[in-house]
Amino acid sequence: MSRRVVAAGLVGMSLTLATTGCGAGKKSDRLPKDMQRITDVHKYISIGVPKSWTPLDLSTEQLDPALQRVGITDPGVKGAVQGLQHYGALYALDPRATTSPSHVGTFVNAFCIASTMTSTAPLKEGAAGQLQNIGAQNVQVTDTTVDGHPAIRSSYGLKPPNGSADGRQVQALAKGRLCTITFSTDQIGRYETVFNAMIPTIKLT
């Protein structure tokens, strides 16, 4: 996996930490038959992912064996996932995508942290700049809702050494927390509809 794409997958962390000081409407809990629901360690956020995807349990201290089982061996990628572990994030990837052209994989991660923000305006204002700082191109940011809560949605492209990759990110404010959900792939033509089907399943608890 490209380290730049990993950075894109984790950019929600930097966006979140930079702004905490300062569309999918609400759906039922029922999921399509081909999906499974996964939850972060703190049970702040959950999302439906395809049953063919592999969730990683980031609550365990023995993360290395889990990473190896899903084919994550690059030290940079492992370090990035361990950074998500600090936030009790949820993480799932499509194991079939490890043979993708750019070898960056296809995954989703999400986590929530405490926030005093009452508006998504600061998020929307700073999102493009933060993404561009990690090399994102063609950044588009729009207002949306997630599980009935105000949110923004960002779309962007990246140019890792072996090809190209795309990210889709949603950030929502709910119950005194800022929740960030990041999708990344180097096969956006194949996964755009998959990501779009997952976003309405997000639950903020």
C-alpha positions in Angstrom: 0.0 0.0 0.0 1.2 3.5 -0.8 2.1 5.6 2.2 0.4 8.6 0.6 -2.8 6.7 0.3 -2.5 5.6 3.9 -2.1 9.3 4.7 -5.3 9.9 2.8 -7.0 7.2 4.8 -5.9 8.9 8.0 -6.4 12.5 7.0 -9.6 12.5 9.0 -7.4 12.3 12.1 -5.6 15.5 11.3 -8.7 17.2 10.2 -10.5 16.2 13.3 -7.7 17.3 15.7 -7.3 20.6 13.9 -10.9 21.6 14.2 -12.3 20.1 17.4 -11.7 23.3 19.3 -13.4 25.5 17.2 -26.3 12.7 1.9 -27.5 10.1 4.0 -30.5 10.8 6.1 -31.5 8.8 9.1 -32.1 5.2 8.3 -33.3 2.1 10.1 -30.9 -0.4 11.6 -31.8 -3.0 9.0 -29.0 -3.8 6.5 -29.1 -5.3 3.0 -28.5 -9.0 3.2 -25.1 -8.7 1.7 -23.8 -6.4 4.5 -22.5 -6.8 8.0 -22.4 -4.1 10.7 -19.1 -3.2 12.4 -18.6 -0.9 15.3 -15.7 1.1 16.7 -14.2 0.1 20.0 -16.1 2.8 22.0 -19.4 2.0 20.2 -19.8 5.6 19.1 -20.2 4.8 15.4 -21.1 1.8 13.3 -21.4 1.1 9.5 -22.5 -1.6 7.2 -19.8 -3.1 5.1 -20.0 -5.9 2.5 -19.9 -9.4 4.0 -17.0 -10.2 1.7 -14.9 -7.5 3.4 -12.6 -8.3 6.4 -13.0 -6.2 9.6 -10.0 -5.7 11.8 -10.4 -5.8 15.6 -8.5 -2.8 16.8 -9.3 -3.4 20.4 -6.7 -6.2 20.6 -3.2 -5.4 21.7 -1.9 -8.1 19.3 -2.5 -6.3 16.1 0.4 -7.6 14.0 -1.1 -11.1 13.5 -4.4 -9.6 12.4 -2.6 -7.3 9.9 -0.6 -10.2 8.5 -3.8 -12.3 8.0 -5.3 -9.6 5.7 -2.0 -9.1 3.9 -0.9 -5.8 5.5 2.9 -6.1 6.0 4.2 -2.7 4.9 5.7 -1.0 8.0 4.2 2.4 7.0 0.7 0.9 6.6 1.0 -1.0 9.9 2.0 2.2 11.7 -1.0 4.0 10.2 -3.4 1.4 11.4 -1.9 1.4 14.8 -2.5 5.2 14.9 -6.1 4.4 14.3 -6.0 1.9 17.1 -5.2 4.8 19.5 -8.7 6.2 18.7 -10.5 3.0 18.9 -11.4 3.2 15.3 -13.3 0.7 13.2 -11.5 -0.6 10.1 -12.5 -3.0 7.3 -11.0 -3.8 3.9 -11.8 -5.8 0.8 -9.2 -8.6 0.7 -9.8 -9.0 -3.0 -8.5 -5.5 -3.7 -5.0 -6.3 -2.4 -4.1 -7.3 -6.0 -5.3 -3.9 -7.4 -3.2 -2.0 -9.9 -1.6 0.4 -7.4 -1.5 -2.1 -4.5 -3.1 0.5 -2.2 -6.1 -1.6 -1.3 -9.7 -0.6 -0.7 -10.8 0.1 2.9 -13.0 2.1 5.3 -12.1 3.4 8.7 -14.0 5.5 11.2 -13.6 7.0 14.6 -15.1 9.7 16.9 -13.5 12.1 19.3 -15.0 14.7 21.7 -15.8 18.1 20.1 -17.2 21.4 21.2 -18.2 22.4 17.7 -21.8 23.2 17.0 -21.6 23.8 13.3 -19.9 22.0 10.4 -18.9 25.3 8.9 -15.3 25.1 10.3 -15.0 21.6 8.9 -16.1 22.7 5.5 -13.9 25.7 5.5 -10.7 23.8 6.3 -11.3 20.4 4.6 -9.9 21.3 1.1 -6.7 22.8 2.5 -6.1 19.8 4.8 -6.6 17.4 2.0 -4.4 19.3 -0.4 -1.6 19.2 2.2 -1.4 15.5 1.7 -1.4 15.8 -2.1 -5.1 15.5 -2.7 -6.4 16.9 -6.0 -9.8 17.8 -7.4 -11.2 18.3 -3.9 -14.9 18.8 -3.6 -16.7 19.4 -0.3 -20.5 19.4 0.1 -23.0 19.6 3.0 -24.9 16.5 3.8 -26.4 14.7 6.8 -25.5 11.4 8.5 -28.0 9.5 10.6 -29.9 12.7 10.9 -26.9 14.8 12.0 -25.1 17.7 10.1 -22.1 16.6 8.2 -19.8 17.3 5.2 -18.7 15.0 2.5 -15.4 15.4 0.7 -14.2 13.7 -2.5 -10.6 13.8 -3.8 -8.0 12.1 -5.9 -4.4 11.1 -5.1 -1.4 10.2 -7.2 0.6 7.4 -5.4 3.8 6.2 -7.2 2.2 3.2 -8.8 -1.0 4.8 -10.2 -3.9 6.8 -8.8 -6.3 6.5 -5.8 -9.5 8.2 -4.7 -10.9 9.0 -1.3 -14.4 9.7 0.0 -14.7 11.2 3.5 -17.7 12.1 5.7 -17.4 14.1 8.9 -20.4 14.4 11.2 -21.2 16.2 14.5 -23.3 14.2 16.9 -23.7 14.1 20.7 -20.7 16.2 21.5 -18.4 14.2 19.2 -16.9 14.7 15.7 -17.0 11.4 13.8 -14.9 10.9 10.7 -15.4 8.1 8.1 -12.9 7.6 5.4 -13.1 5.4 2.3 -10.2 4.8 0.0 -9.6 2.8 -3.2 -7.6 2.8 -6.4 -10.5 1.3 -8.3 -13.1 4.1 -7.8 -15.1 2.9 -10.9 -15.7 -0.4 -9.1 -16.2 0.9 -5.6 -18.0 4.2 -5.9 -21.4 2.5 -5.7 -20.2 0.3 -2.8 -19.2 3.4 -0.8 -22.4 5.1 -1.7 -24.4 2.1 -0.4 -22.4 2.1 2.9 -22.8 5.7 3.8 -26.6 5.5 4.5 -25.9 2.6 7.0 -23.8 4.8 9.3 -25.2 5.0 12.8 -24.0 7.5 15.4 -24.8 6.3 18.9 
